[in-house]
């Protein structure tokens, strides 16, 4: 392999910069804000729509929330391969546009079977945005600051998750469920338009050039129009799963059951115990996670995978237990804050481990494999939490989610024991 770091043209194409916040980073962040507003606007709507409008049971609430995971898990590996082949921008824009249609189509679901079909269609499309943006953020960041970049990108994720449910509840209260779903779809269309401003491809970082064999100084394309010289050889991306991302994905699965509990049963929980509205709880939770990730953006990189993940799992176990044990406003918001502080480190710590030492032309596949945990959590844990809630009330769903989070500890220990080189060490 020839030296790719010499020559004027290569130097200009591969700037050696430590910057995390770049023009492309700002664009993908603003796109993410609107995408998450649209996606999360449905979170408080689905449980109420199923119980109130369609006459469903608590188990059917869990199924409606989690059924999209069936199609999402099947589609996610192909999305990862597409992200490495067609580019990051392509799957971001296409994912937002098609998810906008499926979110708006919730308004036409007049029965549970129809709603299940719409949710299945949404499952096939919604993962593209998450895979594309998560991969692109890691593409843009210096290798030793990827957790920091992921934490900064949380401005998009948790700003959207803070205000999306509020948007859904507000529109639903004033105009009904139909217009609330349409509003969510509109926000996703805005996200697709913003993502169109991303360039066709971004320069490969100088600290990654030697990991690839293309020699042009550029990384994977993030849109149409790049030549075949920037595409990975078929043998590099033909597999659908990246085995190195399975361990961190399994631990993420255990931890993010907490989000399934919040999304599925917290709106019903606050109504059952007369604790007000779910929207403000989502706002407090989202802003708390956002604050911790911004102020402590460098912590996961400094602590390393094992310590940061253990801290995150502990916060989720304690927070969920407090929310279920104390059926008061203080218990609700206090538990949500503990959950936010702990869980704020889970995704950055594990995502950076999933792409640790992974070359850019395989990174979307690794991200896709890792993020399948989101769909598996909704698909498996959603019905499981529904069973727990049907037996012990909505608060039992929080206890069940805390149990899932606790399962992450033995998995973390097994991973650290069997694959210690795959965990990012703590920095000095």
Secondary structure, 3 states (H helix, E strand, C coil): CCCCCCCHHHHHHCCCCCCCCCHHHHHHHHHHHHHHHHHHCCHHHHHHHHHHHCCCCHHHHHHHHHCHHHHHHHHHHHHHHHHHHCCHHHHHHHHHHHHHHHHHHHHHCCCHHHHHHHHHHHHHHHHHHHHHHHHHHHHHCCHHHHHHHHHHHHHHHHHHHHHHHHHHHHHHHHHCHHHHHHHHHHHHHHHHHHHCCCCCEEECCCCCHHHCCCCCCEEEECCCCCCHHHCCCHHHHCCCCCHHHHHHHHHHHHHHHHHHHHHHHHHHHHHHCCCCCHHHHHHHHHHHHHHHHHHCCCHHHHHHHHHHHHHHHHHHHHHHHHHHHCCCHHHHHHHHHHHHHHHCCHHHHHHHHHCCCCCHHHHHHHHHHHHHHHHHHHHHHHHHHHHHHHHHCHHHHHHHHHHHHHHHHHHHHHHHHHCHHHCCCCCC
